[in-house]
Amino acid sequence: MNLESVPEQGMTNFVPEEYFELKTKIHDRLLDLIDLSLIETLDQNALKSEIRDLSETVLREAGNEMPLNFQEREKLFEEIQDEVLGLGPLEPFLQDPAVCDILVNTYKLIYVEKFGRLELTDARFKDDAHLMKIIDRIVSQVGRRIDECRPMVDARLIDGSRVNAIIPPLAMDGPMLSIRRFSSERLEHIKCLLSPDLTYNDTIWTHPQTVSNQISLCNLTFILYIGRSCFQPHHMLLLEL
């Protein structure tokens, strides 16, 4: 898909560089204060509360370096929690069940696919180093590595999402990352549903399904185009039944 044709829905909220500098400073300070070996042993809610308290302390130490209102402070604390416990600016999209694809086209541009439409988001990384840190975190979880000698890697997240990352020298404009997610709701056996789940999810419409089934029954040759996020194997199985 040509990304230039994607609506620029995410370019409305400009975030100054000072904001990213402040978040980086708080995050780096947190790494000095938190015992990272205890992160996996503590309760998630208790850990988030601890991170928030420490973030507020570090923010007070920073003084009036960058004045923030209540909403901006809350957003900052949430993003810092995502940096420590998750995949940084990608974490909100990973928690959104409507997002099926995440495309990071350099650190400045993050696209997501929702309901079959690709959208440019407001989210971004601070710089190439920030994006590389998240890529390293993903690939290290599955025992892989990525560097100049191995500039491209395929991996999976814990939930099974497929990940592809590419970095310089193969990526000329900087590191890039794509995450293909899968629905958390499993479809029932294909013969039992034959289409109710697929039509309910708008994966296939009733009329095209009826037409394709009749063509298949008549043993006619035809060309079927299926979008990337439309359960291609299920469509092929439907035509075989």
Helices and strands as residue ranges (DSSP letters): G 3-5, H 17-33, G 36-38, H 44-62, H 70-85, G 88-90, H 91-94, E 99-105, E 110-114, E 117-120, H 128-140, E 152-156, E 162-166, E 176-180, H 190-193, H 196-200, H 206-217, H 232-240
